[in-house]
């Protein structure tokens, strides 16, 4: 799972994948529509690889949260639409995949985004383990 080239751009819907960098910004592709477009240095851009979720013991990488959701869902999409779900349902589900999330600093809008992004990335095949990651996990399991 490589999240460093998956971008969130303020004011743009969905997630975008970095195609190439230019002198004044970058060329990205919308993961849902496949449409390519330029973004510029003055756009507010965040990489999913840099995003963290507050926990009671510090922070959890978004990649780890996605892995936990994927395991719980058995690599299937969520059974509910996170954008239409109520806060109680969102927090109950999120508590199952990240039990120690900080209830004071993680808001319903954050949970909605994470769960929505999970569905998008799963549909696009971006949540699959990297070949070397899968081999490393198998080797670690064999050593135990």
Secondary structure as a PSIPRED ss2 file (coil, helix, strand):
# PSIPRED VFORMAT (PSIPRED V4.0)

   1 X C   1.000  0.000  0.000
   2 X C   1.000  0.000  0.000
   3 X C   1.000  0.000  0.000
   4 X C   1.000  0.000  0.000
   5 X C   1.000  0.000  0.000
   6 X E   0.000  0.000  1.000
   7 X E   0.000  0.000  1.000
   8 X E   0.000  0.000  1.000
   9 X E   0.000  0.000  1.000
  10 X C   1.000  0.000  0.000
  11 X C   1.000  0.000  0.000
  12 X C   1.000  0.000  0.000
  13 X C   1.000  0.000  0.000
  14 X C   1.000  0.000  0.000
  15 X C   1.000  0.000  0.000
  16 X E   0.000  0.000  1.000
  17 X E   0.000  0.000  1.000
  18 X E   0.000  0.000  1.000
  19 X E   0.000  0.000  1.000
  20 X E   0.000  0.000  1.000
  21 X E   0.000  0.000  1.000
  22 X E   0.000  0.000  1.000
  23 X C   1.000  0.000  0.000
  24 X C   1.000  0.000  0.000
  25 X E   0.000  0.000  1.000
  26 X E   0.000  0.000  1.000
  27 X E   0.000  0.000  1.000
  28 X E   0.000  0.000  1.000
  29 X E   0.000  0.000  1.000
  30 X E   0.000  0.000  1.000
  31 X C   1.000  0.000  0.000
  32 X C   1.000  0.000  0.000
  33 X C   1.000  0.000  0.000
  34 X C   1.000  0.000  0.000
  35 X C   1.000  0.000  0.000
  36 X E   0.000  0.000  1.000
  37 X E   0.000  0.000  1.000
  38 X E   0.000  0.000  1.000
  39 X E   0.000  0.000  1.000
  40 X E   0.000  0.000  1.000
  41 X C   1.000  0.000  0.000
  42 X C   1.000  0.000  0.000
  43 X C   1.000  0.000  0.000
  44 X C   1.000  0.000  0.000
  45 X E   0.000  0.000  1.000
  46 X E   0.000  0.000  1.000
  47 X E   0.000  0.000  1.000
  48 X H   0.000  1.000  0.000
  49 X H   0.000  1.000  0.000
  50 X H   0.000  1.000  0.000
  51 X C   1.000  0.000  0.000
  52 X E   0.000  0.000  1.000
  53 X E   0.000  0.000  1.000
  54 X E   0.000  0.000  1.000
  55 X E   0.000  0.000  1.000
  56 X C   1.000  0.000  0.000
  57 X C   1.000  0.000  0.000
  58 X E   0.000  0.000  1.000
  59 X E   0.000  0.000  1.000
  60 X E   0.000  0.000  1.000
  61 X E   0.000  0.000  1.000
  62 X H   0.000  1.000  0.000
  63 X H   0.000  1.000  0.000
  64 X H   0.000  1.000  0.000
  65 X H   0.000  1.000  0.000
  66 X H   0.000  1.000  0.000
  67 X H   0.000  1.000  0.000
  68 X H   0.000  1.000  0.000
  69 X H   0.000  1.000  0.000
  70 X H   0.000  1.000  0.000
  71 X H   0.000  1.000  0.000
  72 X H   0.000  1.000  0.000
  73 X H   0.000  1.000  0.000
  74 X C   1.000  0.000  0.000
  75 X C   1.000  0.000  0.000
  76 X C   1.000  0.000  0.000
  77 X C   1.000  0.000  0.000
  78 X C   1.000  0.000  0.000
  79 X C   1.000  0.000  0.000
  80 X C   1.000  0.000  0.000
  81 X C   1.000  0.000  0.000
  82 X C   1.000  0.000  0.000
  83 X C   1.000  0.000  0.000
  84 X C   1.000  0.000  0.000
  85 X C   1.000  0.000  0.000
  86 X C   1.000  0.000  0.000
  87 X H   0.000  1.000  0.000
  88 X H   0.000  1.000  0.000
  89 X H   0.000  1.000  0.000
  90 X H   0.000  1.000  0.000
  91 X H   0.000  1.000  0.000
  92 X H   0.000  1.000  0.000
  93 X H   0.000  1.000  0.000
  94 X H   0.000  1.000  0.000
  95 X H   0.000  1.000  0.000
  96 X H   0.000  1.000  0.000
  97 X H   0.000  1.000  0.000
  98 X C   1.000  0.000  0.000
  99 X C   1.000  0.000  0.000
 100 X C   1.000  0.000  0.000
 101 X E   0.000  0.000  1.000
 102 X C   1.000  0.000  0.000
 103 X C   1.000  0.000  0.000
 104 X C   1.000  0.000  0.000
 105 X C   1.000  0.000  0.000
 106 X C   1.000  0.000  0.000
 107 X C   1.000  0.000  0.000
 108 X H   0.000  1.000  0.000
 109 X H   0.000  1.000  0.000
 110 X H   0.000  1.000  0.000
 111 X H   0.000  1.000  0.000
 112 X H   0.000  1.000  0.000
 113 X H   0.000  1.000  0.000
 114 X H   0.000  1.000  0.000
 115 X H   0.000  1.000  0.000
 116 X H   0.000  1.000  0.000
 117 X H   0.000  1.000  0.000
 118 X H   0.000  1.000  0.000
 119 X H   0.000  1.000  0.000
 120 X H   0.000  1.000  0.000
 121 X H   0.000  1.000  0.000
 122 X H   0.000  1.000  0.000
 123 X H   0.000  1.000  0.000
 124 X C   1.000  0.000  0.000
 125 X C   1.000  0.000  0.000
 126 X C   1.000  0.000  0.000
 127 X C   1.000  0.000  0.000
 128 X C   1.000  0.000  0.000
 129 X C   1.000  0.000  0.000
 130 X C   1.000  0.000  0.000
 131 X H   0.000  1.000  0.000
 132 X H   0.000  1.000  0.000
 133 X H   0.000  1.000  0.000
 134 X H   0.000  1.000  0.000
 135 X H   0.000  1.000  0.000
 136 X H   0.000  1.000  0.000
 137 X H   0.000  1.000  0.000
 138 X H   0.000  1.000  0.000
 139 X H   0.000  1.000  0.000
 140 X H   0.000  1.000  0.000
 141 X H   0.000  1.000  0.000
 142 X H   0.000  1.000  0.000
 143 X H   0.000  1.000  0.000
 144 X C   1.000  0.000  0.000
